[in-house]
Amino acid sequence: MAIDGMAEKYSMLPSQILSTATTVDLMIHVNASVLRVREQKKSRGEDISSTYNQNEIMEKWNKVKGT
């Protein structure tokens, strides 16, 4: 979905995104999207704790660390 979102936002074909975008571009786009959703929820007074799940983050961190 991130590639599709980037293609739509920047008026490019998904294949153009795949051939020109870097992982940094993708990371920035995904993080900005998550932050945008979080801020929208926050402004509406909705629960934002579901945006970041501490257990999932710790599982991924431990996987990267190899523990």
C-alpha positions in Angstrom: 0.0 0.0 0.0 2.9 2.4 0.6 4.0 2.2 -3.0 0.5 2.9 -4.2 0.1 5.8 -1.7 3.4 7.3 -2.9 2.4 6.9 -6.5 -0.9 8.6 -5.9 0.5 11.4 -3.9 3.3 12.2 -6.3 1.3 11.5 -9.5 3.6 8.7 -10.6 3.1 5.1 -11.7 4.0 2.5 -9.1 6.7 1.2 -11.4 8.3 4.7 -11.5 8.3 4.7 -7.7 9.9 1.3 -7.6 12.6 2.4 -10.0 13.4 5.8 -8.5 12.5 5.8 -4.8 14.9 4.7 -2.2 14.2 3.0 1.1 14.6 6.3 2.8 11.9 7.8 0.6 9.6 4.9 1.5 10.4 5.2 5.2 9.7 8.9 5.3 6.4 8.4 3.4 5.2 5.6 5.8 6.2 7.5 8.9 4.5 10.7 7.7 1.3 8.8 6.9 1.3 7.2 10.3 1.9 10.6 12.0 -0.9 12.2 9.9 -3.4 9.5 11.0 -2.3 9.8 14.6 -2.6 13.6 14.6 -6.1 13.3 13.0 -7.2 10.9 15.6 -5.7 13.1 18.4 -7.5 16.2 17.1 -10.8 14.3 17.1 -10.2 13.1 20.6 -9.9 9.4 19.6 -7.7 6.8 21.2 -4.2 7.0 19.7 -2.6 4.2 21.7 -3.5 1.8 18.9 -1.2 3.6 16.5 1.9 2.3 18.3 1.7 -1.1 20.0 4.5 -1.5 22.5 4.5 -5.3 22.3 4.8 -5.4 18.6 7.6 -2.8 18.7 9.5 -4.8 21.3 9.1 -8.1 19.3 10.5 -6.4 16.2 13.3 -4.8 18.2 14.2 -8.2 19.8 14.1 -9.8 16.4 16.5 -7.3 15.0 18.8 -7.6 18.0 18.7 -11.4 17.7 17.4 -12.0 21.2 
